[in-house]
Amino acid sequence: MNRFKTSKFKNTTPKIAKKDGWISNVRAGSFSCQGNHIKASSKLVAFNTEQAGGGMLGLSSVKPGSDGKWTVTQIPCHADVVTDLDFSPFDDNLLATCSADETMKLWRVCDPEQEQPGGAELTLCPGQGRLELVLFHPTSSGLLALASSKSPLLWDTSRKDAPLAVLEQHSDQLQSLSWKQDGSLLASSCKDKMLRVFDPRAQLTPVQSAKSLLNNKDSRILWAKDDHLLTTGFDMMRSREVRLWDSRKLSSSVASVSLGSSSGTLMPLFDADTGLLTLTAVGDAVVDCFEVTASEPFLSQVSHCLTDASTRGVAMVPKLALDVMSCEVMRVLQLTDSCIVPISYHVPRKSGRNQEFHADLYPDTVGATPAMSAEEWWQGGNKQVEKVSLNPDKRPKPKAPPANQTPVKKDLPSGGSKEEPARCCSTSSSPLSTTSSSAAPSRSPSSTSGLSSGFLPSPSPSQSTKAIHNLLGPSSKYRHIQGTVMHRDTHITNLRGLNLTTPGECDGFCANRQRVAVPLAISGGQIAVFELSRPGKLADTALPTIQNSVNVVDFCWDPFDTHRLAVAGDDAKIRVWQVPDGGLTETLTEPEVILQGHTEKIYSIKFHPLASGLLVSSSYDQTVRVWDLEAGEQVNLLTGHQDQVFGMAWSPDGKLLATVCKDGKVRIYDPRKSAAPVQEGPGPEGHRGARVVWVCDGKYLMVSGFDSRSEREMYLYSAESLSSGAIASAPADISPSTLIPFYDPDTSVVILTGKGDTRVYIFEIIQEAPYFLECSSFNSSEPHKGLAFLPKTECSVRDVEIARGLMLSKTTIEPVAFRVPRVKKEFFQDDVYPDTAVWWEPALTASAWLSGSNGQHSRISLKPKDMTPVSEAPKEAPVRKYLPSSVYLEEKTDEQKKDELLSAMVAKLGNMDDPLPQDSFQGVDDDEWDD
């Protein structure tokens, strides 16, 4: 190429989209990994988020919705940080992710407005430790390149038992991988300063390698045109640079450009059709563009674009998604802390009123149909992907979806067994709600045998319900439950200095019907107490607190005394505090009682549900102890645990105590009879954490924990036969935090969420298969730090509110009401509100319980005096929605039709007898004309 020849791309101009064209509601994560943190297909954009410790991805679309706005949703992918991701070049909805949890997963993602799949289509566990990189092959379907810290692997997804090849191990951290455009070679860069080029089908060792990099800081490698390689990294003076190499001679670079000194790793993106290269780095607020040529000057700068925010990641949109009629030759998506900013690169061209397609700017580009399978490539095939034209007139028209296909909305149940492949986006299936579209064909007038529904007797409501129940399985009457954050006037705001790192066994904060206790990140284990009767903005001045003098590990309110707070510290002591009437007015430093007996730090504490002044605690010394607060002494010591006790729960009748332990066991104790467990059974396989709660009048135990792949799951055990294992399970999602359950015995509804989550799961538990009935979930606008629930008497029965919780965020405490939609709200919904237990009053004393007595809570009705139960509401006569078919089939004579037409015309003209407007005008007398 003549070095003086003018390039058609030399004046390519970057254009940052206006703010209304940004994808907002993004919370990008900042994690140490080798990926670019964001990838795009022609339709979708996926990116790293800060949620769930980095194990969750954000998902949005390349183009806005019909309302001009972008929808952003989250996908729980891994139990640890997602280190890299990549979209298939042949399927816009196929996403590959790899993680520090040592797994790679394939996801069939949907449009953000639709329900996302509940599980991955494929999970690979190479057993090579933390996975750093994942990359689809450019010409073959189902072929992936994976990289652990030092080993590149090739994997055929149709043969998931073992990789196709394990390439030679690198001597240090592997930093990047890149396939050549024809798919024949794989290049890598490494912290050992080596560049390697592999021909995996010929040999497992590099066919070319050289110690070419000048610095061992992070580097990236990309294939450019022909046999050239691009690398970004640092020189000996720690200045950032980009170099061009001939892959056949890696000993010296062809060209290089220095980009100044900065600590951020350069992330290169290369467009093979135009030869344009973009460069930006994490923390930079600039995007540079270069043109790469095969002859001098090799690297020539085209533009220097200053951005509004610093970069977290960067991705290139595929060529098929560009606006070619406006001469857009490249589009880059910049990931920032709070949004995704599109940057379009246009070539200035003169055009008339009608836009034209400039063929010289758009050579045919690679299409979206794979040239061969992974097996064919491995056997030596070298077919290339067929190229397609970018001219809109030559593109195939998209096929219209079938008329009977309806997109799945987010209010449908989702999820799936992890053993099942992910379903297609056009249907939704769940092990908790076995709805099948094929099992219930729709019946429209056109699909019947000519008979109108008006001629057929309609089935009775009981018959319809029974038929639907038999067809679809049981459904919950709470399935449409709605969680609503209450009015801002009820919020407590301006919270400052919260302790957001409480142990996993702690609920994060606790509340009763009068006040809420919140831990503070202040030395001395301080706890703030806020009165629920005084919501609003807190003063900026220092607050009176409870000072424990040691770090707080768990705390809870006495269910029978709204002033008594028990606090467990890491000094193996339990302090019991008495909050004065009206709340804290001064700092408390002297507890009412101090309980000592544990020899190591305490895990958690729980009050007895029936007996006053009775408390149970678990500790690192692997014991569980029962305390009498009135006597201030230990009364029982329970043994048998071999590891950390994750959670404890008293049975509803107060006789038994259940525990779930890190040693993989669920145990039931009868503390008054034996120090050893009376029952023992297998618990969750995961060791991240677990919780346990009694359900269905104490007949079952529900345990929330993790499976062997560290995915969150719920298990149901029969309290009479723990040894037989779980009788049912329900998968939730992937997140590092343990699901904390709240169970309402009146409705048998369990509400679960984890610290740092944005989603609150709701299930109804029944005593027959499938046991778990999934209900609508509640999503908060930002991650919450905990959820505590108030007594049933705080619920508004007029609004059919079955639970009221308090949601703790970084700076606020917000009440959340969980309501069941009902039509006849003027009636008391007695099917939702049975008589509730007065659990805030003790049934017996601690000494009585210890002596062998058992008690039972009294019950009260929640029905207001001025409301009538819905079961006693007067029956309404059925209203016929449609007129008899005889009305529509009746023939009219010509005279009748004529009369109806004339009547309609006269009605439009109005009444002819009405006076005209000028008739009301006042005239002039004759004698006035002479003047």
ZAMARGU-4260 file (C-alpha; in steps of 0.2 Angstrom, whole numbers, plus 5000, padded with zeros to 4 digits):
<rodrens>
0) 5000/5000/5000 | 5006/5017/4996 | 5010/5026/5012 | 5003/5042/5005 | 4987/5035/4999
5) 4972/5043/5008 | 4962/5031/5018 | 4943/5032/5017 | 4942/5031/5036 | 4954/5044/5041
10) 4940/5057/5045 | 4930/5044/5055 | 4922/5054/5069 | 4916/5048/5086 | 4899/5053/5092
15) 4894/5050/5110 | 4875/5047/5111 | 4864/5060/5121 | 4860/5055/5139 | 4843/5050/5134
20) 4852/5037/5123 | 4862/5030/5137 | 4857/5013/5146 | 4855/5019/5164 | 4850/5009/5180
25) 4867/5000/5179 | 4878/4996/5194 | 4894/4991/5186 | 4906/4981/5197 | 4924/4984/5199
30) 4933/4967/5200 | 4950/4960/5197 | 4949/4949/5182 | 4955/4947/5164 | 4939/4951/5155
35) 4932/4967/5147 | 4917/4967/5159 | 4904/4969/5145 | 4900/4960/5129 | 4887/4963/5116
40) 4878/4953/5102 | 4867/4961/5089 | 4853/4961/5101 | 4858/4960/5119 | 4871/4968/5130
45) 4878/4958/5146 | 4889/4966/5159 | 4897/4963/5176 | 4887/4971/5191 | 4892/4973/5209
50) 4877/4963/5215 | 4879/4946/5223 | 4898/4948/5225 | 4900/4949/5206 | 4891/4933/5203
55) 4877/4942/5195 | 4876/4949/5177 | 4866/4964/5171 | 4857/4962/5154 | 4850/4975/5142
60) 4846/4977/5124 | 4856/4985/5110 | 4841/4995/5104 | 4828/5003/5116 | 4810/4997/5118
65) 4795/5003/5110 | 4794/5017/5123 | 4811/5023/5119 | 4819/5017/5135 | 4830/5002/5139
70) 4825/4988/5152 | 4839/4982/5163 | 4838/4965/5172 | 4849/4954/5182 | 4854/4936/5179
75) 4861/4926/5194 | 4875/4916/5186 | 4888/4910/5198 | 4892/4908/5216 | 4908/4919/5214
80) 4913/4934/5203 | 4910/4932/5184 | 4928/4934/5177 | 4923/4934/5158 | 4909/4932/5146
85) 4906/4930/5128 | 4891/4930/5116 | 4891/4916/5102 | 4894/4924/5085 | 4880/4913/5078
90) 4867/4915/5091 | 4862/4932/5099 | 4855/4924/5114 | 4868/4911/5118 | 4880/4918/5132
95) 4895/4910/5139 | 4901/4914/5157 | 4916/4909/5167 | 4919/4912/5186 | 4930/4911/5200
100) 4919/4897/5206 | 4928/4886/5194 | 4914/4883/5182 | 4909/4889/5164 | 4891/4890/5160
105) 4880/4892/5144 | 4865/4903/5146 | 4850/4905/5134 | 4846/4923/5138 | 4830/4932/5133
110) 4825/4950/5129 | 4826/4960/5146 | 4807/4962/5146 | 4805/4943/5147 | 4807/4931/5160
115) 4825/4924/5160 | 4829/4905/5161 | 4830/4898/5179 | 4846/4888/5175 | 4861/4886/5163
120) 4859/4876/5148 | 4876/4868/5151 | 4889/4869/5166 | 4907/4863/5164 | 4918/4860/5178
125) 4936/4858/5171 | 4944/4855/5188 | 4958/4868/5184 | 4954/4880/5198 | 4948/4898/5195
130) 4943/4901/5176 | 4948/4918/5169 | 4944/4918/5151 | 4930/4911/5139 | 4930/4914/5120
135) 4919/4907/5106 | 4927/4900/5090 | 4924/4912/5075 | 4919/4898/5063 | 4913/4883/5072
140) 4897/4880/5082 | 4899/4874/5100 | 4917/4876/5101 | 4925/4886/5116 | 4942/4891/5122
145) 4943/4892/5141 | 4958/4898/5151 | 4962/4894/5170 | 4976/4904/5178 | 4989/4895/5168
150) 4981/4882/5156 | 4971/4885/5140 | 4958/4872/5136 | 4947/4869/5120 | 4930/4862/5124
155) 4916/4855/5112 | 4900/4859/5121 | 4892/4843/5114 | 4905/4832/5123 | 4905/4840/5140
160) 4913/4825/5149 | 4931/4831/5144 | 4940/4844/5134 | 4945/4842/5116 | 4963/4848/5121
165) 4973/4855/5135 | 4986/4866/5128 | 5003/4868/5136 | 5003/4876/5153 | 5010/4893/5154
170) 5023/4897/5167 | 5013/4912/5175 | 4996/4920/5174 | 4988/4919/5157 | 4981/4936/5153
175) 4972/4935/5136 | 4967/4924/5122 | 4962/4927/5104 | 4956/4917/5089 | 4962/4921/5072
180) 4948/4926/5060 | 4948/4910/5050 | 4948/4900/5066 | 4965/4890/5063 | 4976/4898/5076
185) 4974/4903/5095 | 4986/4917/5102 | 4989/4920/5120 | 4998/4933/5131 | 5005/4929/5148
190) 5013/4937/5163 | 5029/4929/5159 | 5031/4941/5145 | 5028/4928/5132 | 5018/4928/5116
195) 5012/4911/5110 | 5003/4905/5095 | 4995/4888/5095 | 4988/4877/5081 | 4978/4866/5093
200) 4974/4853/5079 | 4993/4850/5075 | 5001/4850/5092 | 4997/4855/5110 | 5013/4866/5111
205) 5015/4883/5103 | 5020/4884/5085 | 5027/4901/5088 | 5033/4909/5104 | 5044/4923/5110
210) 5048/4933/5125 | 5041/4949/5117 | 5033/4959/5130 | 5043/4972/5140 | 5033/4972/5156
215) 5024/4958/5166 | 5009/4970/5170 | 4992/4966/5162 | 4992/4963/5143 | 4980/4960/5129
220) 4981/4951/5112 | 4971/4952/5097 | 4972/4945/5079 | 4972/4959/5066 | 4971/4957/5047
225) 4981/4943/5039 | 4994/4936/5050 | 4997/4951/5061 | 4994/4952/5080 | 4990/4967/5091
230) 4996/4968/5109 | 4993/4981/5122 | 5003/4982/5138 | 5017/4992/5146 | 5035/4996/5141
235) 5050/4995/5153 | 5046/5013/5159 | 5028/5007/5163 | 5021/5018/5149 | 5006/5010/5140
240) 5009/5005/5122 | 5001/4996/5108 | 5012/4985/5096 | 5009/4976/5080 | 5017/4959/5077
245) 5020/4947/5062 | 5014/4931/5069 | 5027/4922/5059 | 5041/4932/5068 | 5037/4936/5086
250) 5055/4942/5090 | 5052/4960/5086 | 5036/4971/5083 | 5032/4978/5066 | 5026/4995/5074
255) 5022/5002/5091 | 5013/5018/5098 | 5015/5024/5116 | 5000/5031/5125 | 5007/5039/5140
260) 5008/5033/5158 | 4993/5026/5168 | 4989/5011/5178 | 4974/5005/5169 | 4975/4990/5157
265) 4971/4994/5139 | 4957/4985/5132 | 4958/4984/5113 | 4944/4981/5101 | 4947/4978/5082
270) 4935/4978/5067 | 4943/4968/5053 | 4931/4975/5040 | 4938/4993/5042 | 4954/4990/5051
275) 4949/5002/5065 | 4956/4999/5082 | 4949/5007/5098 | 4958/5008/5114 | 4953/5013/5132
280) 4957/5007/5149 | 4948/5005/5166 | 4948/5022/5175 | 4951/5031/5158 | 4939/5045/5152
285) 4945/5044/5134 | 4943/5032/5119 | 4957/5032/5106 | 4954/5026/5088 | 4968/5020/5076
290) 4968/5013/5059 | 4978/4997/5057 | 4986/4994/5040 | 4997/4980/5033 | 5011/4992/5027
295) 5018/5009/5034 | 5013/5018/5044 | 5004/5002/5051 | 4996/5012/5066 | 4989/5029/5062
300) 4978/5038/5075 | 4960/5043/5069 | 4952/5051/5084 | 4954/5055/5102 | 4937/5055/5111
305) 4934/5062/5128 | 4920/5054/5138 | 4909/5060/5152 | 4913/5047/5164 | 4928/5035/5168
310) 4927/5017/5160 | 4924/5001/5168 | 4923/4990/5153 | 4921/4992/5134 | 4913/4981/5120
315) 4910/4982/5101 | 4893/4980/5094 | 4892/4967/5079 | 4892/4975/5062 | 4875/4968/5058
320) 4867/4980/5071 | 4875/4996/5064 | 4865/5010/5056 | 4873/5009/5039 | 4862/5022/5031
325) 4870/5035/5041 | 4888/5029/5037 | 4890/5022/5055 | 4905/5010/5053 | 4908/5005/5071
330) 4899/5007/5088 | 4907/5005/5105 | 4898/5003/5121 | 4907/5011/5136 | 4902/5003/5153
335) 4903/5016/5167 | 4898/5015/5186 | 4880/5019/5183 | 4876/5018/5164 | 4882/5011/5147
340) 4886/5025/5134 | 4885/5021/5116 | 4899/5029/5105 | 4896/5029/5086 | 4910/5031/5073
345) 4903/5039/5057 | 4912/5043/5041 | 4907/5060/5035 | 4899/5058/5018 | 4888/5070/5007
350) 4871/5064/5004 | 4855/5071/4997 | 4839/5071/5006 | 4838/5053/5003 | 4851/5043/5013
355) 4861/5031/5002 | 4871/5015/5006 | 4890/5018/5003 | 4896/5001/4997 | 4914/5006/4998
360) 4913/5008/5017 | 4904/4991/5020 | 4912/4976/5012 | 4903/4960/5015 | 4905/4954/5033
365) 4904/4938/5041 | 4887/4931/5043 | 4878/4922/5058 | 4878/4904/5051 | 4892/4893/5057
370) 4903/4885/5044 | 4905/4869/5053 | 4903/4860/5069 | 4916/4858/5082 | 4919/4840/5078
375) 4921/4844/5059 | 4934/4858/5064 | 4943/4846/5075 | 4944/4833/5061 | 4953/4846/5050
380) 4940/4856/5042 | 4944/4874/5037 | 4927/4880/5030 | 4924/4899/5032 | 4908/4908/5038
385) 4898/4914/5023 | 4899/4932/5021 | 4883/4943/5020 | 4880/4961/5013 | 4876/4975/5024
390) 4865/4983/5011 | 4848/4984/5019 | 4840/4980/5002 | 4850/4964/5001 | 4847/4958/5018
395) 4834/4944/5021 | 4818/4950/5028 | 4815/4944/5046 | 4802/4930/5048 | 4787/4936/5057
400) 4783/4926/5073 | 4769/4914/5073 | 4752/4922/5078 | 4750/4910/5093 | 4767/4914/5101
405) 4766/4925/5115 | 4781/4932/5124 | 4783/4927/5142 | 4781/4941/5154 | 4790/4943/5170
410) 4774/4940/5181 | 4774/4922/5176 | 4783/4909/5187 | 4801/4906/5182 | 4815/4894/5187
415) 4819/4876/5184 | 4827/4861/5190 | 4846/4862/5188 | 4845/4845/5180 | 4834/4851/5166
420) 4841/4861/5151 | 4835/4879/5150 | 4819/4882/5141 | 4816/4893/5126 | 4811/4910/5129
425) 4794/4909/5122 | 4788/4897/5136 | 4790/4897/5154 | 4791/4881/5165 | 4795/4878/5183
430) 4796/4863/5194 | 4785/4873/5206 | 4771/4877/5193 | 4770/4864/5180 | 4760/4874/5167
435) 4761/4867/5150 | 4755/4877/5134 | 4753/4861/5124 | 4742/4853/5137 | 4729/4867/5137
440) 4724/4872/5119 | 4715/4888/5117 | 4697/4887/5111 | 4692/4901/5100 | 4675/4902/5090
445) 4686/4899/5074 | 4693/4883/5082 | 4676/4875/5087 | 4665/4865/5076 | 4654/4879/5072
450) 4645/4880/5088 | 4645/4897/5097 | 4649/4896/5116 | 4632/4904/5119 | 4624/4887/5114
455) 4634/4877/5126 | 4631/4876/5145 | 4645/4883/5155 | 4653/4872/5168 | 4650/4877/5186
460) 4664/4886/5196 | 4669/4870/5206 | 4670/4860/5190 | 4681/4873/5182 | 4692/4874/5197
465) 4694/4855/5198 | 4697/4853/5179 | 4711/4867/5180 | 4718/4859/5196 | 4719/4842/5188
470) 4727/4849/5172 | 4739/4861/5179 | 4742/4855/5197 | 4739/4865/5213 | 4741/4883/5213
475) 4743/4895/5227 | 4729/4908/5231 | 4744/4919/5236 | 4752/4918/5219 | 4748/4936/5214
480) 4754/4943/5231 | 4761/4960/5229 | 4775/4968/5239 | 4774/4987/5240 | 4786/5000/5249
485) 4775/5011/5260 | 4774/5030/5259 | 4789/5039/5262 | 4781/5047/5278 | 4783/5030/5286
490) 4802/5029/5282 | 4816/5032/5294 | 4830/5041/5284 | 4847/5048/5285 | 4854/5032/5294
495) 4873/5034/5295 | 4888/5023/5300 | 4878/5006/5298 | 4888/4990/5301 | 4885/4981/5284
500) 4897/4966/5288 | 4887/4957/5301 | 4891/4938/5302 | 4881/4926/5291 | 4872/4919/5305
505) 4865/4936/5310 | 4849/4943/5301 | 4857/4960/5300 | 4845/4969/5311 | 4829/4965/5321
510) 4813/4974/5325 | 4797/4972/5336 | 4781/4982/5335 | 4788/4997/5344 | 4806/4999/5339
515) 4820/4993/5328 | 4838/4989/5333 | 4852/4992/5320 | 4871/4988/5322 | 4883/5003/5319
520) 4901/5002/5312 | 4908/5011/5327 | 4921/5004/5339 | 4913/4996/5355 | 4900/4986/5347
525) 4887/5000/5347 | 4868/4997/5342 | 4856/5011/5338 | 4838/5009/5343 | 4824/5019/5333
530) 4806/5021/5338 | 4794/5016/5324 | 4782/5029/5331 | 4794/5043/5326 | 4798/5040/5307
535) 4807/5054/5297 | 4824/5060/5294 | 4836/5057/5308 | 4847/5072/5315 | 4865/5073/5309
540) 4871/5074/5327 | 4877/5059/5337 | 4863/5046/5342 | 4862/5038/5359 | 4867/5020/5357
545) 4869/5003/5367 | 4888/5001/5370 | 4893/4982/5371 | 4912/4986/5372 | 4915/4971/5360
550) 4910/4967/5342 | 4892/4961/5340 | 4889/4945/5332 | 4870/4943/5334 | 4855/4951/5343
555) 4837/4949/5345 | 4822/4956/5354 | 4812/4947/5368 | 4796/4942/5359 | 4786/4946/5376
560) 4795/4962/5381 | 4797/4975/5368 | 4810/4984/5379 | 4822/4969/5381 | 4836/4966/5369
565) 4849/4952/5370 | 4866/4954/5362 | 4879/4941/5358 | 4897/4947/5357 | 4913/4939/5351
570) 4919/4938/5369 | 4908/4923/5371 | 4896/4933/5382 | 4877/4937/5380 | 4872/4954/5387
575) 4854/4958/5390 | 4848/4976/5389 | 4833/4985/5395 | 4828/5000/5383 | 4818/5013/5393
580) 4800/5019/5389 | 4800/5031/5374 | 4817/5024/5367 | 4835/5028/5370 | 4838/5046/5377
585) 4856/5042/5383 | 4869/5030/5379 | 4868/5013/5389 | 4884/5005/5395 | 4878/4994/5409
590) 4868/4978/5404 | 4854/4971/5414 | 4861/4953/5414 | 4877/4946/5407 | 4877/4927/5403
595) 4893/4918/5403 | 4897/4899/5399 | 4903/4898/5381 | 4921/4896/5379 | 4922/4903/5361
600) 4913/4916/5351 | 4894/4914/5349 | 4886/4911/5332 | 4868/4916/5335 | 4854/4917/5349
605) 4835/4914/5349 | 4821/4917/5362 | 4809/4903/5366 | 4792/4905/5357 | 4781/4901/5372
610) 4791/4903/5389 | 4796/4920/5395 | 4815/4923/5399 | 4821/4907/5390 | 4835/4909/5377
615) 4846/4897/5367 | 4863/4901/5359 | 4876/4892/5348 | 4895/4894/5348 | 4911/4890/5340
620) 4914/4878/5355 | 4901/4867/5345 | 4889/4867/5359 | 4871/4874/5360 | 4866/4881/5377
625) 4849/4885/5385 | 4848/4900/5397 | 4836/4906/5410 | 4837/4925/5410 | 4828/4927/5426
630) 4840/4916/5435 | 4855/4922/5424 | 4862/4905/5422 | 4863/4891/5410 | 4850/4877/5412
635) 4854/4865/5397 | 4869/4860/5387 | 4867/4852/5370 | 4880/4842/5361 | 4883/4832/5345
640) 4888/4845/5332 | 4904/4842/5323 | 4906/4860/5315 | 4899/4877/5314 | 4880/4878/5318
645) 4872/4888/5304 | 4855/4891/5311 | 4843/4886/5325 | 4824/4886/5327 | 4811/4881/5341
650) 4796/4871/5336 | 4779/4880/5336 | 4774/4871/5352 | 4791/4875/5360 | 4796/4857/5364
655) 4809/4854/5351 | 4824/4863/5344 | 4831/4860/5326 | 4848/4865/5321 | 4857/4864/5304
660) 4876/4863/5304 | 4891/4864/5293 | 4895/4846/5295 | 4880/4843/5283 | 4868/4837/5296
665) 4850/4843/5302 | 4847/4838/5320 | 4832/4839/5331 | 4834/4840/5350 | 4822/4838/5365
670) 4832/4849/5377 | 4822/4844/5393 | 4826/4825/5390 | 4843/4823/5382 | 4858/4833/5377
675) 4860/4822/5362 | 4849/4824/5346 | 4834/4814/5346 | 4834/4814/5326 | 4847/4817/5314
680) 4847/4818/5295 | 4857/4824/5279 | 4857/4843/5277 | 4862/4854/5262 | 4878/4849/5253
685) 4885/4867/5252 | 4895/4874/5266 | 4892/4893/5263 | 4878/4894/5276 | 4860/4888/5280
690) 4844/4893/5290 | 4830/4882/5297 | 4812/4885/5301 | 4797/4874/5306 | 4782/4874/5295
695) 4765/4867/5293 | 4761/4866/5312 | 4778/4859/5316 | 4776/4844/5304 | 4790/4849/5293
700) 4807/4858/5293 | 4811/4870/5279 | 4830/4873/5277 | 4837/4886/5265 | 4855/4882/5260
705) 4867/4878/5246 | 4869/4863/5235 | 4885/4855/5230 | 4888/4868/5216 | 4885/4883/5229
710) 4868/4887/5221 | 4855/4892/5233 | 4841/4880/5236 | 4827/4876/5248 | 4824/4859/5256
715) 4809/4852/5265 | 4811/4838/5278 | 4798/4828/5287 | 4800/4831/5306 | 4796/4813/5310
720) 4809/4806/5298 | 4824/4817/5296 | 4835/4802/5292 | 4826/4799/5276 | 4832/4816/5269
725) 4823/4830/5260 | 4806/4825/5253 | 4806/4840/5241 | 4817/4854/5236 | 4816/4870/5226
730) 4830/4880/5217 | 4832/4898/5220 | 4846/4907/5211 | 4865/4909/5213 | 4871/4921/5226
735) 4884/4920/5240 | 4872/4926/5254 | 4861/4914/5263 | 4842/4915/5261 | 4834/4921/5277
740) 4817/4914/5279 | 4801/4921/5288 | 4787/4909/5290 | 4769/4915/5293 | 4759/4900/5301
745) 4742/4908/5297 | 4745/4907/5278 | 4759/4894/5277 | 4768/4907/5266 | 4787/4908/5268
750) 4796/4924/5263 | 4815/4923/5259 | 4829/4935/5255 | 4847/4937/5258 | 4858/4951/5264
755) 4863/4961/5248 | 4849/4954/5237 | 4837/4964/5228 | 4824/4950/5226 | 4812/4943/5239
760) 4806/4926/5236 | 4789/4920/5241 | 4782/4902/5242 | 4767/4894/5249 | 4771/4877/5257
765) 4758/4863/5256 | 4758/4846/5263 | 4757/4837/5247 | 4767/4837/5231 | 4774/4848/5224
770) 4775/4855/5242 | 4783/4872/5236 | 4770/4883/5227 | 4779/4898/5219 | 4771/4915/5221
775) 4776/4932/5214 | 4792/4939/5220 | 4796/4957/5226 | 4811/4967/5219 | 4818/4981/5228
780) 4826/4996/5218 | 4843/4993/5227 | 4851/4979/5237 | 4844/4978/5254 | 4854/4974/5270
785) 4840/4964/5279 | 4822/4961/5281 | 4813/4960/5298 | 4794/4957/5300 | 4782/4964/5312
790) 4767/4955/5322 | 4752/4951/5312 | 4742/4964/5321 | 4752/4977/5312 | 4745/4972/5295
795) 4730/4981/5288 | 4717/4968/5285 | 4706/4981/5275 | 4720/4980/5262 | 4722/4961/5263
800) 4739/4963/5270 | 4746/4947/5276 | 4764/4952/5281 | 4773/4968/5285 | 4791/4969/5285
805) 4805/4982/5288 | 4818/4983/5274 | 4835/4990/5279 | 4846/4999/5266 | 4862/5009/5267
810) 4853/5025/5273 | 4835/5020/5276 | 4822/5009/5285 | 4807/5007/5274 | 4791/4997/5278
815) 4785/4985/5265 | 4767/4978/5264 | 4764/4961/5256 | 4746/4961/5250 | 4735/4949/5242
820) 4724/4956/5227 | 4705/4954/5231 | 4690/4960/5222 | 4678/4962/5237 | 4690/4972/5249
825) 4675/4978/5259 | 4673/4961/5266 | 4684/4953/5279 | 4694/4939/5270 | 4692/4926/5283
830) 4700/4913/5271 | 4716/4923/5272 | 4715/4928/5290 | 4711/4913/5302 | 4712/4916/5321
835) 4730/4921/5324 | 4741/4916/5339 | 4745/4929/5352 | 4763/4925/5351 | 4768/4942/5359
840) 4762/4936/5376 | 4770/4921/5385 | 4761/4905/5388 | 4771/4900/5403 | 4787/4904/5413
845) 4804/4898/5410 | 4804/4888/5427 | 4787/4880/5422 | 4794/4874/5405 | 4810/4868/5413
850) 4799/4857/5425 | 4791/4849/5410 | 4775/4860/5408 | 4769/4864/5390 | 4759/4879/5385
855) 4749/4885/5370 | 4746/4903/5364 | 4728/4909/5364 | 4721/4915/5348 | 4712/4931/5342
860) 4702/4936/5327 | 4709/4950/5316 | 4691/4954/5310 | 4686/4972/5313 | 4669/4975/5321
865) 4662/4984/5306 | 4667/4971/5293 | 4657/4956/5287 | 4667/4940/5283 | 4668/4936/5264
870) 4661/4919/5267 | 4645/4927/5274 | 4643/4940/5259 | 4627/4939/5250 | 4628/4929/5234
875) 4627/4939/5218 | 4616/4933/5204 | 4626/4928/5189 | 4626/4942/5176 | 4626/4937/5158
880) 4640/4945/5149 | 4633/4942/5131 | 4616/4944/5123 | 4607/4928/5117 | 4613/4923/5100
885) 4595/4925/5094 | 4598/4944/5095 | 4612/4943/5083 | 4604/4931/5072 | 4587/4940/5070
890) 4583/4945/5052 | 4577/4963/5050 | 4566/4969/5036 | 4571/4982/5023 | 4558/4994/5031
895) 4566/4992/5048 | 4583/4995/5042 | 4577/5011/5033 | 4569/5018/5049 | 4585/5014/5059
900) 4595/5023/5046 | 4584/5039/5045 | 4583/5039/5064 | 4602/5039/5065 | 4603/5053/5052
905) 4591/5064/5061 | 4599/5061/5078 | 4615/5068/5070 | 4607/5083/5063 | 4598/5088/5079
910) 4581/5095/5082 | 4574/5105/5067 | 4562/5114/5078 | 4576/5122/5089 | 4578/5141/5085
915) 4592/5147/5075 | 4606/5158/5084 | 4601/5174/5074 | 4583/5173/5080 | 4589/5178/5097
920) 4597/5194/5090 | 4589/5211/5094 | 4585/5222/5079 | 4585/5241/5077 | 4569/5252/5078
925) 4564/5261/5062 | 4565/5278/5069 | 4584/5275/5074 | 4588/5274/5055 | 4585/5292/5052
930) 4599/5297/5064
</rodrens>
